[in-house]
Amino acid sequence: MVMKLLVVGGGGREHAITRALSCNSDVKLFSVMARENPGIARLAERVFLTDETDLPGIVRFAMANGIDVAVIGPEAPLEAGVVDHLEAAGIPCVGPTRAAARIETDKAFCRRLMERHGIAGCPEYRVFQDPEEAGRFIEAYGGDLAVKPIGLTGGKGVRIMGEHVDVAGAVGYVREIGGDVVLEERLIGEEFTLQAFVDGKHLVPMPLVQDHKRAYEGDVGPNTGGMGSYSLSDHMLPFVTRRDYEEALRIMEDTVAAMRDEGTPYRGILYGQFMNTRDGPKVIEFNARFGDPEAMNVLSILESDLAGIVRHIVEGDLSPAHVRFAHKATVCKYIVPEGYPDAPMAGEPLAPGDCGDALLYYANVEERDGVLYTRTSRTLAFVGRGETLEEAEAIAERAASSVTGRVFHRRDIGTQEVLERRCRHMKEVS
């Protein structure tokens, strides 16, 4: 029986989702996106180009095409309530309702939920609405803080004292954003990402991934949406012990249970961004969807049928038996326009060369008459898969280096040198 699936979103993450779903020959794919993604368009039966928060339009498109299930990629439509509208029209979704998506879209809600339910891994925090009051707290704190706007920031809105800004810069920033802010203790350690499929009750984890936010090699430069990421063949990371992993997973499970207890059951993908500290894993943030680029790492080695997982999520009977990943390492490297992220050069031609064994995912890129052009964000992502990290990195690097045009990428992502530096740093802070 043919299953009609709608994927909302047009980035690299959504191309990875669409590709994984397309592995099932009994699936027909439909797409809603703001701008045409060439990779998604080639896999979809029909594409509807509209704003991804155009709720009436998305519902009409889904109804007209007899969609069985919708899979929501980005956070903006989740915050707008796309799941609520689709489910009201009888179309189940892999993605949380607007109320449940607050775990990402409202940082104050997330921290208060963790505090109410005694969930481990919550850093010390304070919520402010008044910029002057927040500024006085920063000046009197006597240490470094993470300054987090309460709403969505696209992964770029957080400022860390001692890393991005000093005291004066932090005070100025809270004034700039109007004072709706969460101030948290600065967490020191190594970041890791744990993503999971969730059906409202059951949670099935995916391999651990580490993302790289800084624009330039050596982890310097401005923050970005993510320049690339890697995972290892054992699905762990060497600076995350089994105990750390189990504690992070328990935090995720307790959070899902808390959401259910509060009458806003969570269904979809839950992304936990953790800082592994000397006191164990602490929650930097939760996201209500796959990470980008982390989705490309895990979905590139998913051996199970993603369409089947989607069905189990919406039917509420998901189990670990439904989810299997290959024991391979992955390295994802993003190609970005010159000047990214502060002044990206849009409209410039680029051309992939020999991709070899790498998987190519299209992101924020335009195709005209068979030629690809940059837009204002990340353009293409290459994922290498191998028995070892070195093998996966070499595959990804060969493909990324083959691209011609006014673009660049971080050559150091997934290298043994970076991994060893991470391990040394974790030993220093432990």
C-alpha angles and dihedrals in degrees: 000000000000116000116207112211128186120206115198114205138049109222136101091276091056092047088055091049092047093047092051092048091048091063087080108079091203092064126094113199129213127184139207115190139148095232127020115265106203093212094052093042091058091055099042129088090212134006125205112199109206140117108295089232093055092116100176091047093048092049092049091050092048093048094046091054098043094241114195098194135003123215113203117211112179132047100236096071090044090055090047091055102250091152092053091052096045093046090048085058090052098259113127118218142209096223135069127270118256090264093050093044088065085088082082106018097053113043092187090055090051095052094044091050091053091047095047092052098039092240113176123239098046112139122218108276146169128203120218136183097176115074093205093053091047090049092052090050091052093050093049097042097087096210144054123296138188109238110209126181107226096233134055117309104173090243092295107081102081119100120198118205111230090025109047105007142013125226094281091046092051092050090049091049095054088051091049093054094044101253101281094129146135114221114202137177110268109255118219121202139060124319124228135172126227115186126186142185110237129191097185095274109025125061124197115188129221129213118293116259134189119213128202114220102175116094100226139052115275091037095280133130132047124332117263137185086270130301095210145311144215141210133191132236094250090054089239135094122235094234092053114077122209088253091052090050094049091049092051090048091049090052089054092048092048090050092053089048091050091051090051092048091052092054097254104100114199119231126171132035119342116199118197117196107197136184111212103217134175085268094051131262119344124190113249090177145319122235123204095221143028117306121247113250094010092068089064093056097051100035091050090064099036107127096181123082107268091202088057091050089051090053092050091048094055092042091051097233102105117151137172088256089070095057127066131163128194115250094242134123118242135200123190120195122186123214110216135182120263109270094029128181102013102033109005118189107236126192095035119135119242133178131198114225125199107343092188110185094342122114114235120215122188117221130161097355134123126220120206122173090342094309123114121224132191122248126192099287142036111330114188135006127204122200122198120197124197148149088257136028090247091056093047092047093050091052093048093044094050090053095044092048091053093067115105125202140067093315140107141196138194107264093190098064111114095010121139089237092061092046092051090049089054091051093049091050092051090052090050094054096040 
